[in-house]
Amino acid sequence: MSSPTLSGNKASWLSAWLSLFTSFGTLICCALPSLFVALGMGATLVGMLGQFPQLIWLSDNKVWLFSASLVMLTVTFFVRRWAANLPCPIDAREACERTKKISGVIYWGAVGINLFGVFFTFVLPKLIYGE
C-alpha cells in the first residue's frame, strides 16, 4: 500500500504529463502550421496535411483544444502546489524529490509550449491581419 505522499507525487507527475500532451496538441494543430506559413514553407504544410488530414479537424476546433489545454494546465498547477506541500517519505526521499523536480520541468515546458501556441494561433494573426 502506498503512502499519501507518494500518491500525491504520482498525481503531480501524471497531471504534468497530461498537460504536456494537451499542450503538444495545441502546438501541432495551430502553432506549427502558422509558423510554416510565416516562414514561407507552405509546401511543407500542404505535405503535412496530406499525410495527417486530422490536423484540419484539430484546427477547426482550436478553441476547444486550447480550452482543454488551459483546464489541464490549471489542474496541474493546483495538483503540483498540493503535492509540493506533502513531505517525502524517508525511505524514498531521493526518488520523491527527483519526481517533484521532473514534474516541474515538464509542467513549465508545457506552459511554454502552450504560450507559443497561443501566440501563433491567436495573437500573431491579429497583429498581421488586424482582425
Secondary structure, DSSP 4 states (H G I P E B T S, - for coil): ---HHHHHHHHHHHHHHHHHHHHHHHIIIIIHHHHHHHTT-HHHHHHHHHH-THHHHHHHTHHHHHHHHHHHHHHHHHHHHHHHTSPPPGGGHHHHHHHHHHHHHHHHHHHHHHHHHHIIIIIHHHHHH--
